[in-house]
Amino acid sequence: MARPVQFLCKTVRNVGLVLFYYVFSIGITFYNKWLMEDFHYPLFMTLVHLTMIFLLSTMTRHLVSRWTGKPRVVLSWRVYLVKVAPTALATVLDIGLSNWSFLFITISLYTMTKSSAVLFILFFSLVFKLEEPNPYLVVVVGLISSGLFMFTFESTQFNMEGFLMVLLASFIGGIRWTLTQILMQKAELGLQNPVDTMYHLQPLMFLCLFPLFLFNEGLGVSSSEKLFRVEHLAPLLYSLLTLSLGGALAFGLGFSEFLLVSRTSSLTLSIAGIFKEVCTLLLAAGFMGDRMSAVNWLGFAVCLSGISLHVGLKTYYSRNKGPSLRPLTSKSSELELPLLRADEDEDSPGGEDEDCGQEIPLR
């Protein structure tokens, strides 16, 4: 009797964690598109988000340190600039270009094009030897590439400028997530906890993006009636509130991914990511008026099949050969937070559905 109840509790918990992840992941996509329709300063928006994430991660680190009585990791300047800076640069370019593209393209085109990041992640994982070459990868690349072509073929809402921005963001995203995986799996750095990673990345990301912001948006923002030339306080407070909301969503997304992986598995996050894209397209078609032909939907299905095959292959080979890098599981002491601790019977061997050999997810 106890075992079915325990299974039911775990199922409810996992579904709750997936829904919690969906709220932030889908929410920030629609938030960015909604904000860009009236606020045409994506780089300034990204800078505000980075500031919010840094403040929230700093506060979280402080609270966790007070709760556990253990100090959080702080990197030396030399290690910080040499090890973290490349990841910060790739991350901010990925996020900045993605946000920028919402000025030109629909949510459905953004979602579909962003799915191509799997190809670039796969490519750079092979370059950095995080993945082993496999003949099935040719099928994965073929499915995703052909699906992307079919989705953009004769699209009535296609915009080349926005499409190229997202495609470039996906390419840089491949570098970003590969470097992030290496960064988080280096035990000597102590950045296995994503909150610590976010805390260290944001300042460098802000400094990398700020010159580009000054060049493209500095004059426009300084003369904007919504920020620095307001005649009444209410519009300014509204602008700051809506921008801060995006920062909270971005922080919540990173934290919800961490909760989902640490209490289930990275496979769960990958599968949840596939269904999240389906939900995003359905919501975009239903609420945002995105128009998609039968060929576009077929292309989306082909692309999803390629992503699903990639997830399945990673799961199969990780179970049979083990990870190529140091695995991180929810039982690792580096990943423990007061929010994530469970009862002894819940963490007993064989009692979890976790993939002990699974690598950090790259989605």
N, C-alpha and C positions, 0 to 999 in steps of 0.2 A: 504493500500500500504506500509505503514511504517513497519507493522508487518512482512510481508514476507521478506522485505529487512533486518530487524533486525535478523530474523531467519537465512537467508543466511549468514550474516556476522558472526554470532555465529558458524555456521557450518564450514565455512572456517577457522575461528580461531581455533576451536577444532581439525580439521584435521591437521592444521599447527602445533599445539602443539604436536599431536601424532607423526607426521613425525619428528619433532624436537627431541622427545624422542627416536624414532627409530634410528636416526643417531648416538646418543651416545651409546645406549644400544647394538645395533647390532655391531656398530663400535668397541667398546672396546672388544667384544668377538673375532672378527676376528683379531683385533690388537694383542691381547695376544697370539693367536695361531701363527700368523705370526712372532712375535718377538721371541717366544720360539723355532722356528725352527732353529734359528741361534745364539740366545743369551740364554744360558742354566743356567741362574741365576734368577729364578723366585722370590726368596725372596729379592734379591737386587733390582729387578725391583719394587717389592711391596713397599720397603722402599722409593725409589725415588718417586713413585706415592703418598705415604702418605705425603712426604715433599711438593710436588707440590700442593696437595689439601689443606694443611695447609696454604701455602703462598697465594693461590687464595682465600680461605675463609677469611683470615685475610684482604686481600685487599678489598674484597667485603663488609665485615663488616665496614671497615673504610669509604668506599665510601657511603654506606647507612647511616652511622652515620652522615657524613657531609651533606648529602642530607636532612635528616629528622631533624637534630639538636638534636637527642636523642641518648644517649649512649647505646651501646649494652651490653647484659648481660655478666658478668664475675663471674664465680662460685668461692666460697672460696675453699681453699685447702682441707679442711675436706670433704665438700660436693663432691668435684671433685674426690677425691680418693675413697670415699665410694660409691657414686651413679653412677659415670661414668665409673670407672675402670672395673667392670664386663662386661659392654656392649662393652668397647674398646677391651678387651681380646677376647671375642667371635667374634667380628667383624673382627679383624685382623687374627684370625685363619681361619675363613670362607674364607676370601679373599686370604690369603696366600696359603691354600690348593687348592683352586680353580685355582689359577694361576699356581701352581706347577703341577697340573694334566695335563696341556696342553703339558707337555713334553712327555706324554704317550698316550693320547687319542685324538680322533677326535672331531671336533666341534659338530657333531650330537650326539655322545654319551655323551658329556659333557652337552649339552642342555637338553637332555632327562633325564639324571640322576639328574641334578640340579632341575628339575621339582618336584622331590620327596621332596624338601624342604617344600612344602605345607603340607605334612604329618607331618613333625616334628614341623612346626609352629603350626599346629592344635593341636598336642599333648601337646606342652608346653603352648599353650593358655588355654587348659583345666586344666593343672597343676596349672597355675597362675590365673585361674578363669577369664580369659578374654573372654572365650567362654562358652556358656551353653551346657551341654551334649545334644545330639540330635541323635535319631536313624538313621537319614539319613546320619550321618557322617560315619557309617559303610559302606555304599554304596560308599561314596567318597573314603575312604581308600582302599576298595576293587578294585575300578576302577583304581586308580593311581598305586597301587601295581601290579596288574595284567598287566597293560599297560607297566610298567617298566620291568617286567619279559619278556614279549613278545618282547620288543624292544631289549633287550640284548640277547635273545635266538638265538643261532647259529649265532651271529653277526660275520662277517668276519673280522672286524676291532676292535674286543673287546680286551681290555687290563685290566687285573684284578687289577694291581697296581693303574692305573689311575682311574678306576671305584671306588675302595675303597676310594681313596682320595676325589673324588667328593661326594661320599655318606657320608663320614665323615664330609665334608664341609657342606653338606645339613643338617645333624644332628645339627652341631654347629650353622648353619644358623637359625634353628628353635629357638635356645636359643637367638641368636643375635637379630632377629626381634621382638621377644617377649619382651626382655629387652629394645629394642629401643622404642617400642610402650609405655611401661611404663614410660621410661625416658622422651619422648616427651609429654606425656599427664599429667605429673606432673606440674601443672601451677606454683607452687612456684619456680621451677627451671628456668623457662623462656626459655626453649630450644625448643619451638614449631616450631621455624624457623630452617629448616634443615641446613642452612648455619652456624648458631650458634652451632648446634649439631656437624657438621663436624669439626668446629674450635676447639671444646673442645675434640673431640675423637682422632684426629690425633696424638698429642704428646704421649699419653698413648699407642696408637697402635704401634707407632714407637718403644717405649721402650720395649714393650712386644715382638715384633718380632726380635729386634736386636740381642739378645743372640742366638736365633735359626739360624739367618743368619750367625753369626760368626762361629757356630759349623758346619754348613752344607756347606756354600759357602765362608766363609771368606778367606781361603787360595786360592781358585780358582779365586775369583774376584781380589785379590791383585796381582796375577800373570797373569791375563788375558791381552792378547795383545790388547784387544779392549778398555781397561780402563787405567790401571796403568803401563802397559809396552809398551805403544804405541811408535812407532818410528817417527810418523808424527802426526801433530795436527788434520788433517782432519778426521781420523777414530774416534778419541776421541770426536770431536764435533758431528759427526754423531751419535755415541752411546748416548751421552747426549741428543741430539735433539729427537731421537726416544723414549727414556725413558721418557722425559718430555711430549711428545705427549700423552702418556698413562695417565699421571697424569691429563692433561687437559681434556681428555675424561672422566676419572673417576669423576672429579669435575662437568663436564657438565652433566653427567648422573644424579647425585644427584639433580642438579639444574633443569634439564628438568623434572624430576619426580615431583618436587615441583611445577613447573609452571603448569603442567598438572593437578595435584590434586587441586591446589588452584583456578584454573579458570574453572574446570569442576567438577570432583568428583573422589573419590578413586575407584568407580565402573568403570569409564572410564579407569583408569590406569590398573585395573585388566583385563578388556577385551582386552585392547591394549597389555598387557603382553602375553595373550594367542595367539593372532595373530602374535606377535613378534616372538614367538617360531616357529610358522609355517614358517615365512619368513626366520628365521635363518637356519632351516633345509633345505629349498629349496635352499638357497644361498650356504650352505655347500655342498650340493649334486651337484650343478651346477658349482661352482667355485673352490671348494677345493677337489673334487674327492671323497667325502664320499660316500660309497656304503651302500645301505639299501635295504633289501629284502621286499617282500610284508607283511611278518609277522611283521617285524620291523615297517613298516608304520602303520599297523593295531594297534600295541601296542601303537604307538604314538597317534593315534586317540582315543583309549580307555583312555589313560592317560589324554588327553585334555578334554574328556567328564567328567572325574572326577573333574578336576580343574574347568571346567565351572559350574558343579553342585554345587561345593563349593562356587563359586562366587555368583551364583543365590540364594543359601540358605542364605548366609550372607546378601545379599541385602533384601531378603524377611523379615528376622527376624529383621534387623535393622530398617526397615520401620514400622513394626508392634509392636515391643517391645521397640525400642530405644536402644541406645548404652549402654554398661555396664560401660564404662569409659567416661570421659569428651570429648565431640565431638570437633573436630577442623574443621571449615569450612573456606572458603575463605573470609568470612565476619569478622572473628576474627581479632582483632587488632594486635595480636601477629604475624599474617601471612602477614601483609601488607608490601610490598616493593614498591618503586616507580615504578618498572617495572610492577607491578601487579594491580595498581590502575586503575579503570575504571570510566566511566561517571555514573552519578546518575541514568539515565534511565536503564542502563545495570545492576545495582545492586538493582533495585527495586524488592520488594517481588514477587515471582512467575515468575520472568523474567529469572532465571537461571535454569540450569538442574542439580544443585548440590544436593547431598545427604546430607542434613543438619545433619542427625544422623549418618553419616558414620564414621567409625573409620579410623585411619591412616592406609594406606595399608601396608600389610606385605609382598609384593612381591618385 
